[in-house]
Amino acid sequence: MCLGVPGIVIEVKGHEAVVDFGGVRKIVDAFLVEDLKPGDYVIVHAGAIIAKISEEEFKSIKEIFDELSKALEELRKV
């Protein structure tokens, strides 16, 4: 199973981009996606941007991740 993580592009430097993942910024490979610009919402897998997504998709995915994180925290309390 693969997991793609949603993020927001902060800066584009050639074939690399700085992407913000909820306060954590990483430099990732941007070679696979054309016309990338700051403010774009993306999915990153294995250190590479694999797709641009809409703001609505970003919010939906982030909400699911937040719910999963909350559920895992509850399990740790048990």
C-alpha positions in Angstrom: 0.0 0.0 0.0 1.2 3.5 -0.8 0.5 6.7 1.1 0.5 10.1 -0.5 0.7 13.1 1.8 -1.0 16.4 1.0 1.0 19.6 1.2 1.2 23.2 -0.1 4.0 24.3 -2.4 5.9 27.2 -0.8 8.7 27.6 -3.3 9.8 26.1 -6.6 13.5 25.7 -7.5 13.9 24.1 -10.9 12.9 20.4 -10.5 12.6 20.7 -6.7 10.0 22.4 -4.5 9.7 23.3 -0.8 6.4 21.8 0.4 4.7 22.6 3.7 3.1 19.6 5.5 1.2 21.3 8.3 4.2 23.3 9.6 6.9 20.9 8.5 8.7 22.0 5.3 10.6 19.6 3.1 12.4 19.8 -0.2 10.8 17.3 -2.6 11.3 16.3 -6.2 8.9 18.2 -8.5 10.0 16.7 -11.8 6.7 14.8 -12.5 4.4 17.8 -12.3 4.3 20.6 -14.8 3.4 24.3 -14.2 4.0 24.0 -10.4 3.8 27.3 -8.5 3.7 28.5 -4.9 0.3 28.0 -3.4 -0.5 24.8 -5.4 -1.9 21.9 -3.4 -0.1 18.6 -4.1 0.2 15.0 -3.1 3.7 13.8 -2.2 4.8 10.2 -2.2 8.3 8.9 -1.6 9.8 12.4 -1.7 8.2 13.3 -5.0 5.2 15.4 -6.0 2.9 12.9 -7.9 -0.1 15.2 -8.5 -1.6 18.6 -8.1 -5.0 18.6 -6.3 -7.7 21.1 -5.7 -8.1 23.0 -2.4 -11.3 21.1 -1.7 -9.4 17.7 -2.2 -6.6 19.0 0.1 -9.1 20.0 2.8 -10.9 16.6 2.6 -7.7 14.6 2.7 -6.3 16.7 5.6 -9.6 16.2 7.5 -9.3 12.4 7.1 -5.6 12.5 8.3 -6.6 14.7 11.3 -9.3 12.1 12.2 -6.9 9.3 11.9 -4.3 11.1 14.0 -7.0 11.7 16.7 -8.0 8.0 16.7 -4.4 6.9 17.0 -3.9 9.2 20.0 -7.0 7.7 21.6 -5.7 4.2 21.1 -2.4 5.1 22.8 -4.4 6.1 25.9 -5.9 2.6 26.2 
